[in-house]
Amino acid sequence: MTQSTTTTPSASTAANTAASASASTTAGASASTTDTLHTLAREHLPGDIAERWIGLLRPSLRLEKATDTGTDPVVGRLGGIPELPENEQWPLWDGHGPLSFVGALDCAVLPSTALDIDLPTDGTLAFFYFDGQLDDGCALVAPDEPDSWAGARVLYIPAGVPVAERAAPEGIRPYPEVPLTARLETTAPYLWHPVVHREFAPMPDDHPLWGDDFQEALWDHMEGTEHRIGGHANPVQDEVESEVARGALGSPPWDDPRIKEEALRWVLLAQFDTDDDADMMWGDCGALYWLIRPEDLAERRFDRAMFTWQCS
């Protein structure tokens, strides 16, 4: 098959127009989620605690299936075939095999200026993961196993670099392609996130944040498939920041106080949920998470991003 060569889009006029349209159409969604979370807090928490908790909210981009690509700005996709530079090898985990392509984001179209993390404003981010197709899920990628870190990769392809579609290696079945659009959404921290503990510690058993009504309202708000860029991660189990922090520290005992401090240094880069349209099932309805330190993000050191995954 002859592969056509293209060039990753720069922040061209068309891309800027699409980004502006995306930003304007997501503004209402952001206001809606912000108002909902503010109301939720003020209904269920004492006034001073509600305002302090509201201060922990962070903006994110929720990625959803673009059902009408004529009106929904397409910012990326799940699955399909990646476009890679000619000199870029398909990501490989030595001793195990090639990774699967999870998805890609067009940074020139992504309305990332609304976020509080320093994403690139052009180029492409591509995500790969060793999903068990080659070994029936025997080898697991985990932050506390450094030898497994090569099983998850983030590639950044700068604008202007010629790329071409790259067929998947033998044994890898590409996921069905699903175009993605983005909407700005305010996110709340997981109640056991270290940032919550830092703000409210000490937290006795009768602390208002542990109230059943508040927790149930918050969980109801966070239901549904969540592909996300930036903001607070929505963990399936416990806080992903602590999992990554422990791995970065060399896997000390879980009660090591350095873990909570290190966890505060990591931010969510991307979260990809189980998705029926893309035929993606991460364990038992789980999710994939990539986190990064802000200083590494600013230097575009995506090779330093850390990965973890959770399932129910």
Rosetta blueprint (number, residue, H / E / L):
1 M L
2 T L
3 Q L
4 S L
5 T E
6 T E
7 T E
8 T L
9 P L
10 S L
11 A L
12 S L
13 T H
14 A H
15 A H
16 N H
17 T H
18 A H
19 A H
20 S H
21 A H
22 S H
23 A H
24 S H
25 T H
26 T H
27 A H
28 G H
29 A H
30 S H
31 A H
32 S H
33 T H
34 T H
35 D H
36 T H
37 L H
38 H H
39 T H
40 L H
41 A H
42 R H
43 E H
44 H H
45 L L
46 P L
47 G H
48 D H
49 I H
50 A H
51 E H
52 R H
53 W H
54 I H
55 G L
56 L L
57 L L
58 R E
59 P E
60 S E
61 L E
62 R E
63 L E
64 E E
65 K E
66 A L
67 T L
68 D L
69 T L
70 G L
71 T L
72 D L
73 P L
74 V L
75 V L
76 G E
77 R E
78 L E
79 G L
80 G L
81 I L
82 P L
83 E E
84 L E
85 P E
86 E L
87 N L
88 E L
89 Q L
90 W L
91 P L
92 L E
93 W E
94 D L
95 G L
96 H L
97 G E
98 P E
99 L L
100 S E
101 F E
102 V E
103 G E
104 A E
105 L E
106 D E
107 C L
108 A L
109 V L
110 L L
111 P L
112 S H
113 T H
114 A H
115 L L
116 D L
117 I L
118 D L
119 L L
120 P L
121 T L
122 D L
123 G L
124 T E
125 L E
126 A E
127 F E
128 F E
129 Y E
130 F L
131 D L
132 G L
133 Q L
134 L L
135 D L
136 D L
137 G L
138 C L
139 A L
140 L L
141 V L
142 A L
143 P L
144 D L
145 E L
146 P H
147 D H
148 S H
149 W H
150 A H
151 G H
152 A E
153 R E
154 V E
155 L E
156 Y E
157 I E
158 P L
159 A L
160 G L
161 V L
162 P E
163 V E
164 A E
165 E E
166 R L
167 A L
168 A L
169 P L
170 E L
171 G L
172 I L
173 R L
174 P L
175 Y L
176 P L
177 E L
178 V E
179 P E
180 L E
181 T E
182 A E
183 R E
184 L E
185 E E
186 T E
187 T E
188 A L
189 P L
190 Y L
191 L L
192 W L
193 H L
194 P H
195 V H
196 V H
197 H H
198 R H
199 E H
200 F H
201 A L
202 P L
203 M L
204 P L
205 D L
206 D L
207 H L
208 P H
209 L H
210 W H
211 G L
212 D H
213 D H
214 F H
215 Q H
216 E H
217 A H
218 L H
219 W H
220 D H
221 H H
222 M L
223 E L
224 G L
225 T L
226 E L
227 H E
228 R E
229 I E
230 G L
231 G L
232 H L
233 A L
234 N L
235 P L
236 V L
237 Q L
238 D L
239 E L
240 V H
241 E H
242 S H
243 E H
244 V H
245 A H
246 R H
247 G H
248 A H
249 L L
250 G L
251 S L
252 P L
253 P L
254 W L
255 D L
256 D L
257 P L
258 R H
259 I H
260 K H
261 E H
262 E H
263 A H
264 L L
265 R L
266 W L
267 V E
268 L E
269 L E
270 A E
271 Q E
272 F E
273 D E
274 T L
275 D E
276 D L
277 D L
278 A L
279 D L
280 M E
281 M L
282 W L
283 G L
284 D L
285 C L
286 G L
287 A E
288 L E
289 Y E
290 W E
291 L E
292 I E
293 R L
294 P H
295 E H
296 D H
297 L H
298 A H
299 E L
300 R L
301 R L
302 F H
303 D H
304 R H
305 A L
306 M E
307 F E
308 T E
309 W E
310 Q E
311 C L
312 S L
